[in-house]
Amino acid sequence: FITYKLALLYVPSKLLILLVIGEWFGLWLAIPMLFSSILAFLADGIADKIDKVLPDALLLMAANLKAGVIPEQAFLAAVRPQFGPLNPLLRYAAIQVESGRTFEQALLEMGTLSSSQSLNQATRIIAEGVRSGAELSRILESLANDLLANENLRAQMKAEIKSYQLF
């Protein structure tokens, strides 16, 4: 506090005004950057959770399709509490389909709502499969198996990197 008063005695008033204005501009720039970084951090966490439950959801959808359920209902039946942040996206896609959009459009939009790259790619592949008339249950099963294999590969890579760091 005392050094601040001493600084006021020796700093010209114009420079002091410029410093105060600079602090305010810095504050107005720092706060939005802080909030955007917090939001990006939260979005990455949600995307990681979606990536972990996506293979299970795809396998459930494939099982529903094999049981004879139409694709729209198979996706709606996959809304389960254990799928966490994937549930609102599936509900959103179901609402879009019920409001008149095509199933493909709803899937593509659902993929863009999350920052999860695997969800975005999976929805594009599923939409292309629906558009081309492919057997959707096989596509879902192969996507789920590929996602599980990728997750296992990532886990192995993390373990190898940690072992290299230890040595």
Backbone as CSV, one residue per row, in Angstrom:
resi,resn,N_x,N_y,N_z,CA_x,CA_y,CA_z,C_x,C_y,C_z
1,PHE,0.831,-1.196,0.000,0.000,0.000,0.000,0.869,1.250,0.000
2,ILE,1.925,1.225,0.798,2.803,2.390,0.874,3.555,2.577,-0.436
3,THR,4.014,1.492,-1.040,4.736,1.621,-2.303,3.822,2.147,-3.398
4,TYR,2.535,1.818,-3.338,1.587,2.337,-4.313,1.464,3.856,-4.188
5,LYS,1.432,4.345,-2.944,1.354,5.794,-2.735,2.635,6.478,-3.207
6,LEU,3.770,5.839,-2.978,5.027,6.408,-3.444,5.074,6.443,-4.970
7,ALA,4.546,5.410,-5.584,4.521,5.377,-7.044,3.635,6.487,-7.585
8,LEU,2.555,6.797,-6.892,1.675,7.880,-7.334,2.388,9.229,-7.292
9,LEU,3.318,9.364,-6.345,4.047,10.630,-6.241,5.011,10.827,-7.412
10,TYR,5.598,9.736,-7.898,6.642,9.861,-8.906,6.157,9.620,-10.339
11,VAL,4.980,9.055,-10.518,4.467,8.759,-11.854,3.620,9.936,-12.318
12,PRO,3.878,10.437,-13.510,3.050,11.525,-14.026,1.597,11.066,-14.182
13,SER,0.676,11.995,-14.047,-0.746,11.650,-14.058,-1.187,11.074,-15.400
14,LYS,-0.632,11.541,-16.514,-1.023,11.003,-17.819,-0.610,9.542,-17.953
15,LEU,0.579,9.216,-17.465,1.026,7.833,-17.513,0.171,6.957,-16.614
16,LEU,-0.214,7.470,-15.471,-1.071,6.728,-14.558,-2.425,6.448,-15.199
17,ILE,-2.980,7.415,-15.890,-4.267,7.217,-16.583,-4.116,6.164,-17.664
18,LEU,-3.020,6.192,-18.408,-2.790,5.182,-19.442,-2.642,3.782,-18.838
19,LEU,-1.976,3.692,-17.681,-1.845,2.398,-17.016,-3.202,1.861,-16.568
20,VAL,-4.037,2.712,-16.021,-5.369,2.288,-15.571,-6.214,1.850,-16.763
21,ILE,-6.168,2.608,-17.852,-6.919,2.231,-19.058,-6.397,0.911,-19.615
22,GLY,-5.084,0.743,-19.601,-4.493,-0.515,-20.065,-4.921,-1.690,-19.220
23,GLU,-5.000,-1.496,-17.906,-5.467,-2.556,-17.025,-6.915,-2.931,-17.333
24,TRP,-7.755,-1.936,-17.576,-9.153,-2.223,-17.881,-9.300,-2.972,-19.204
25,PHE,-8.539,-2.562,-20.210,-8.597,-3.288,-21.485,-8.075,-4.708,-21.325
26,GLY,-7.015,-4.858,-20.560,-6.479,-6.192,-20.305,-7.473,-7.063,-19.568
27,LEU,-8.178,-6.467,-18.626,-9.186,-7.206,-17.882,-10.331,-7.622,-18.787
28,TRP,-10.756,-6.725,-19.673,-11.864,-7.048,-20.575,-11.457,-8.072,-21.627
29,LEU,-10.185,-8.188,-21.902,-9.720,-9.224,-22.817,-9.485,-10.546,-22.097
30,ALA,-9.041,-10.483,-20.860,-8.706,-11.697,-20.125,-9.939,-12.482,-19.703
31,ILE,-10.993,-11.794,-19.313,-12.190,-12.491,-18.829,-12.830,-13.341,-19.928
32,PRO,-13.071,-12.811,-21.130,-13.634,-13.691,-22.169,-12.709,-14.841,-22.547
33,MET,-11.412,-14.594,-22.540,-10.480,-15.677,-22.847,-10.527,-16.750,-21.772
34,LEU,-10.670,-16.357,-20.527,-10.774,-17.309,-19.429,-12.041,-18.147,-19.556
35,PHE,-13.163,-17.496,-19.833,-14.422,-18.222,-19.978,-14.383,-19.158,-21.182
36,SER,-13.809,-18.718,-22.288,-13.757,-19.588,-23.463,-12.843,-20.784,-23.226
37,SER,-11.773,-20.595,-22.488,-10.899,-21.732,-22.195,-11.577,-22.707,-21.233
38,ILE,-12.342,-22.194,-20.286,-13.087,-23.084,-19.382,-14.134,-23.869,-20.156
39,LEU,-14.841,-23.205,-21.062,-15.841,-23.896,-21.877,-15.202,-24.945,-22.779
40,ALA,-14.059,-24.644,-23.344,-13.356,-25.617,-24.189,-12.912,-26.823,-23.367
41,PHE,-12.460,-26.578,-22.143,-12.053,-27.665,-21.255,-13.243,-28.561,-20.921
42,LEU,-14.392,-27.948,-20.614,-15.599,-28.727,-20.319,-16.074,-29.501,-21.539
43,ALA,-16.015,-28.882,-22.713,-16.442,-29.553,-23.946,-15.554,-30.754,-24.250
44,ASP,-14.262,-30.638,-23.993,-13.366,-31.771,-24.206,-13.678,-32.912,-23.236
45,GLY,-14.027,-32.571,-22.014,-14.404,-33.596,-21.045,-15.669,-34.328,-21.455
46,ILE,-16.637,-33.583,-21.952,-17.880,-34.201,-22.419,-17.607,-35.064,-23.644
47,ALA,-16.756,-34.584,-24.545,-16.415,-35.360,-25.744,-15.726,-36.671,-25.358
48,ASP,-14.874,-36.646,-24.338,-14.223,-37.874,-23.877,-15.244,-38.862,-23.321
49,LYS,-16.219,-38.343,-22.576,-17.264,-39.225,-22.042,-18.104,-39.825,-23.166
50,ILE,-18.397,-39.032,-24.182,-19.167,-39.530,-25.330,-18.359,-40.606,-26.053
51,ASP,-17.061,-40.386,-26.217,-16.223,-41.365,-26.904,-16.182,-42.695,-26.160
52,LYS,-16.276,-42.657,-24.830,-16.226,-43.895,-24.056,-17.519,-44.707,-24.149
53,VAL,-18.667,-44.031,-24.247,-19.940,-44.754,-24.265,-20.479,-44.989,-25.676
54,LEU,-19.881,-44.361,-26.665,-20.385,-44.485,-28.031,-20.383,-45.918,-28.552
55,PRO,-19.322,-46.726,-28.348,-19.386,-48.108,-28.854,-20.534,-48.917,-28.246
56,ASP,-20.780,-48.738,-26.952,-21.881,-49.469,-26.316,-23.227,-49.041,-26.885
57,ALA,-23.384,-47.746,-27.108,-24.642,-47.255,-27.686,-24.834,-47.787,-29.099
58,LEU,-23.762,-47.819,-29.874,-23.870,-48.332,-31.245,-24.226,-49.820,-31.252
59,LEU,-23.644,-50.584,-30.327,-23.985,-52.009,-30.249,-25.436,-52.213,-29.830
60,LEU,-25.934,-51.382,-28.935,-27.339,-51.468,-28.540,-28.258,-51.131,-29.705
61,MET,-27.885,-50.109,-30.467,-28.675,-49.751,-31.648,-28.668,-50.877,-32.674
62,ALA,-27.521,-51.519,-32.857,-27.425,-52.636,-33.800,-28.295,-53.799,-33.345
63,ALA,-28.306,-54.069,-32.044,-29.151,-55.151,-31.529,-30.634,-54.829,-31.736
64,ASN,-31.010,-53.563,-31.545,-32.400,-53.165,-31.786,-32.766,-53.315,-33.258
65,LEU,-31.847,-52.965,-34.138,-32.112,-53.105,-35.579,-32.251,-54.571,-35.967
66,LYS,-31.444,-55.436,-35.388,-31.546,-56.867,-35.681,-32.868,-57.442,-35.172
67,ALA,-33.413,-56.816,-34.135,-34.691,-57.277,-33.589,-35.867,-56.808,-34.433
68,GLY,-35.615,-55.987,-35.447,-36.671,-55.577,-36.358,-37.209,-54.180,-36.135
69,VAL,-36.516,-53.385,-35.340,-36.963,-52.024,-35.064,-36.454,-51.109,-36.187
70,ILE,-37.239,-50.116,-36.553,-36.796,-49.170,-37.583,-35.659,-48.313,-37.027
71,PRO,-34.794,-47.769,-37.897,-33.617,-47.036,-37.398,-33.943,-45.885,-36.459
72,GLU,-34.985,-45.110,-36.743,-35.314,-43.982,-35.879,-35.652,-44.442,-34.471
73,GLN,-36.429,-45.527,-34.381,-36.802,-46.057,-33.069,-35.617,-46.749,-32.381
74,ALA,-34.715,-47.335,-33.172,-33.529,-47.973,-32.587,-32.643,-46.934,-31.919
75,PHE,-32.529,-45.770,-32.544,-31.729,-44.710,-31.935,-32.420,-44.146,-30.708
76,LEU,-33.732,-44.030,-30.748,-34.469,-43.517,-29.593,-34.439,-44.518,-28.438
77,ALA,-34.471,-45.819,-28.763,-34.421,-46.842,-27.716,-33.048,-46.918,-27.060
78,ALA,-32.043,-46.329,-27.691,-30.691,-46.354,-27.126,-30.479,-45.272,-26.081
79,VAL,-31.486,-44.477,-25.808,-31.360,-43.443,-24.782,-31.443,-44.135,-23.421
80,ARG,-30.313,-44.246,-22.779,-30.209,-44.893,-21.476,-29.416,-44.004,-20.538
81,PRO,-29.692,-44.043,-19.252,-28.960,-43.191,-18.303,-27.461,-43.454,-18.283
82,GLN,-27.038,-44.683,-18.551,-25.609,-44.981,-18.489,-24.824,-44.374,-19.647
83,PHE,-25.510,-43.846,-20.660,-24.820,-43.225,-21.786,-24.551,-41.745,-21.556
84,GLY,-24.980,-41.215,-20.443,-24.633,-39.865,-20.000,-24.851,-38.764,-21.025
85,PRO,-23.772,-38.074,-21.433,-23.923,-36.912,-22.312,-24.342,-37.254,-23.742
86,LEU,-24.385,-38.536,-24.081,-24.860,-38.924,-25.404,-26.387,-38.888,-25.475
87,ASN,-27.043,-39.020,-24.318,-28.516,-39.023,-24.279,-29.156,-37.767,-24.852
88,PRO,-28.734,-36.560,-24.455,-29.376,-35.375,-25.032,-29.197,-35.272,-26.547
89,LEU,-28.066,-35.740,-27.043,-27.845,-35.699,-28.485,-28.771,-36.664,-29.214
90,LEU,-28.948,-37.859,-28.643,-29.864,-38.832,-29.255,-31.307,-38.326,-29.206
91,ARG,-31.675,-37.720,-28.072,-33.030,-37.154,-27.971,-33.229,-36.028,-28.975
92,TYR,-32.222,-35.195,-29.137,-32.307,-34.093,-30.096,-32.514,-34.623,-31.514
93,ALA,-31.755,-35.668,-31.865,-31.912,-36.255,-33.202,-33.309,-36.851,-33.368
94,ALA,-33.830,-37.485,-32.316,-35.176,-38.055,-32.395,-36.228,-36.963,-32.553
95,ILE,-36.069,-35.866,-31.861,-37.016,-34.747,-31.986,-36.948,-34.157,-33.388
96,GLN,-35.747,-34.052,-33.928,-35.600,-33.524,-35.282,-36.288,-34.424,-36.307
97,VAL,-36.176,-35.729,-36.128,-36.832,-36.673,-37.047,-38.351,-36.558,-36.916
98,GLU,-38.831,-36.464,-35.694,-40.276,-36.354,-35.477,-40.844,-35.028,-35.985
99,SER,-39.989,-33.996,-36.070,-40.478,-32.705,-36.540,-40.405,-32.560,-38.058
100,GLY,-39.986,-33.604,-38.751,-40.050,-33.568,-40.201,-38.729,-33.630,-40.938
101,ARG,-37.623,-33.568,-40.263,-36.334,-33.681,-40.940,-36.064,-35.144,-41.259
102,THR,-35.225,-35.366,-42.242,-34.880,-36.751,-42.560,-33.936,-37.299,-41.498
103,PHE,-33.877,-38.609,-41.427,-33.033,-39.279,-40.452,-31.564,-38.936,-40.685
104,GLU,-31.169,-38.855,-41.947,-29.786,-38.523,-42.282,-29.419,-37.115,-41.819
105,GLN,-30.309,-36.161,-42.069,-30.049,-34.776,-41.660,-29.935,-34.671,-40.141
106,ALA,-30.818,-35.368,-39.443,-30.779,-35.331,-37.977,-29.487,-35.945,-37.450
107,LEU,-29.030,-37.029,-38.073,-27.775,-37.653,-37.648,-26.584,-36.731,-37.870
108,LEU,-26.540,-36.131,-39.047,-25.416,-35.241,-39.354,-25.386,-34.040,-38.416
109,GLU,-26.561,-33.504,-38.106,-26.604,-32.367,-37.183,-26.217,-32.790,-35.774
110,MET,-26.629,-34.000,-35.376,-26.262,-34.502,-34.056,-24.748,-34.629,-33.940
111,GLY,-24.095,-35.054,-35.006,-22.645,-35.198,-34.976,-21.914,-33.885,-34.847
112,THR,-22.498,-32.824,-35.383,-21.821,-31.525,-35.310,-22.073,-30.805,-33.984
113,LEU,-23.018,-31.263,-33.192,-23.324,-30.589,-31.925,-22.292,-30.861,-30.839
114,SER,-21.500,-31.884,-31.011,-20.496,-32.233,-30.013,-19.105,-32.016,-30.591
115,SER,-18.133,-31.856,-29.709,-16.758,-31.716,-30.174,-16.071,-33.073,-30.305
116,SER,-16.838,-34.145,-30.173,-16.299,-35.491,-30.310,-16.099,-35.821,-31.791
117,GLN,-14.853,-36.056,-32.170,-14.558,-36.389,-33.557,-15.090,-37.773,-33.923
118,SER,-15.031,-38.716,-32.996,-15.509,-40.062,-33.305,-17.020,-40.070,-33.500
119,LEU,-17.763,-39.273,-32.729,-19.212,-39.185,-32.936,-19.521,-38.548,-34.280
120,ASN,-18.793,-37.508,-34.630,-19.017,-36.833,-35.902,-18.746,-37.783,-37.069
121,GLN,-17.647,-38.515,-37.018,-17.329,-39.454,-38.080,-18.320,-40.610,-38.120
122,ALA,-18.719,-41.098,-36.956,-19.677,-42.205,-36.913,-21.024,-41.791,-37.496
123,THR,-21.481,-40.589,-37.166,-22.769,-40.151,-37.717,-22.693,-39.954,-39.224
124,ARG,-21.547,-39.492,-39.724,-21.407,-39.361,-41.185,-21.435,-40.722,-41.866
125,ILE,-20.764,-41.708,-41.267,-20.755,-43.053,-41.851,-22.146,-43.671,-41.805
126,ILE,-22.843,-43.495,-40.691,-24.203,-44.050,-40.561,-25.142,-43.382,-41.556
127,ALA,-25.048,-42.056,-41.683,-25.908,-41.343,-42.634,-25.631,-41.803,-44.061
128,GLU,-24.383,-42.021,-44.392,-24.044,-42.512,-45.731,-24.581,-43.924,-45.940
129,GLY,-24.524,-44.746,-44.889,-25.081,-46.095,-44.980,-26.582,-46.086,-45.171
130,VAL,-27.275,-45.184,-44.469,-28.730,-45.067,-44.623,-29.052,-44.584,-46.034
131,ARG,-28.300,-43.613,-46.522,-28.533,-43.053,-47.846,-28.315,-44.099,-48.939
132,SER,-27.307,-44.963,-48.768,-26.999,-45.952,-49.796,-27.804,-47.231,-49.643
133,GLY,-28.532,-47.380,-48.548,-29.364,-48.560,-48.345,-28.605,-49.763,-47.818
134,ALA,-27.505,-49.551,-47.167,-26.707,-50.643,-46.620,-27.382,-51.240,-45.386
135,GLU,-26.878,-52.387,-44.962,-27.412,-53.021,-43.762,-26.851,-52.279,-42.548
136,LEU,-27.710,-51.520,-41.914,-27.288,-50.587,-40.871,-26.757,-51.294,-39.625
137,SER,-27.284,-52.468,-39.305,-26.826,-53.163,-38.098,-25.359,-53.580,-38.242
138,ARG,-24.947,-54.012,-39.426,-23.544,-54.371,-39.638,-22.635,-53.153,-39.565
139,ILE,-23.114,-52.047,-40.111,-22.325,-50.814,-40.052,-22.123,-50.391,-38.605
140,LEU,-23.193,-50.445,-37.810,-23.100,-50.050,-36.400,-22.155,-50.962,-35.627
141,GLU,-22.246,-52.273,-35.881,-21.364,-53.209,-35.185,-19.902,-52.997,-35.565
142,SER,-19.646,-52.799,-36.849,-18.250,-52.593,-37.255,-17.715,-51.261,-36.728
143,LEU,-18.565,-50.220,-36.684,-18.137,-48.946,-36.096,-17.793,-49.120,-34.621
144,ALA,-18.653,-49.836,-33.896,-18.404,-50.052,-32.472,-17.116,-50.835,-32.255
145,ASN,-16.894,-51.868,-33.057,-15.665,-52.654,-32.919,-14.431,-51.813,-33.250
146,ASP,-14.525,-50.984,-34.278,-13.402,-50.114,-34.627,-13.114,-49.098,-33.528
147,LEU,-14.173,-48.527,-32.949,-13.984,-47.559,-31.869,-13.359,-48.215,-30.634
148,LEU,-13.791,-49.434,-30.325,-13.194,-50.149,-29.195,-11.728,-50.476,-29.464
149,ALA,-11.412,-50.875,-30.696,-10.020,-51.165,-31.044,-9.168,-49.899,-30.952
150,ASN,-9.708,-48.779,-31.412,-8.973,-47.514,-31.317,-8.744,-47.119,-29.865
151,GLU,-9.749,-47.328,-29.025,-9.606,-46.998,-27.603,-8.536,-47.872,-26.947
152,ASN,-8.521,-49.159,-27.295,-7.486,-50.047,-26.754,-6.103,-49.628,-27.239
153,LEU,-5.998,-49.231,-28.497,-4.720,-48.783,-29.040,-4.241,-47.515,-28.335
154,ARG,-5.168,-46.587,-28.064,-4.802,-45.364,-27.335,-4.321,-45.683,-25.924
155,ALA,-5.006,-46.623,-25.277,-4.606,-47.003,-23.915,-3.210,-47.634,-23.926
156,GLN,-2.920,-48.470,-24.915,-1.590,-49.073,-25.022,-0.533,-48.007,-25.280
157,MET,-0.850,-47.051,-26.145,0.108,-45.984,-26.432,0.392,-45.149,-25.193
158,LYS,-0.659,-44.844,-24.411,-0.452,-44.086,-23.177,0.423,-44.862,-22.199
159,ALA,0.201,-46.176,-22.100,0.997,-46.993,-21.191,2.456,-47.040,-21.636
160,GLU,2.695,-47.158,-22.940,4.064,-47.179,-23.436,4.756,-45.833,-23.224
161,ILE,4.036,-44.755,-23.423,4.624,-43.428,-23.208,4.984,-43.238,-21.746
162,LYS,4.109,-43.690,-20.842,4.403,-43.568,-19.417,5.610,-44.408,-19.029
163,SER,5.723,-45.608,-19.626,6.886,-46.440,-19.298,8.173,-45.814,-19.821
164,TYR,8.117,-45.187,-20.998,9.295,-44.481,-21.509,9.650,-43.298,-20.618
165,GLN,8.645,-42.624,-20.092,8.904,-41.485,-19.217,9.552,-41.944,-17.911
166,LEU,9.143,-43.104,-17.420,9.723,-43.600,-16.179,11.198,-43.968,-16.342
167,PHE,11.527,-44.509,-17.519,12.915,-44.928,-17.729,13.684,-43.780,-18.326
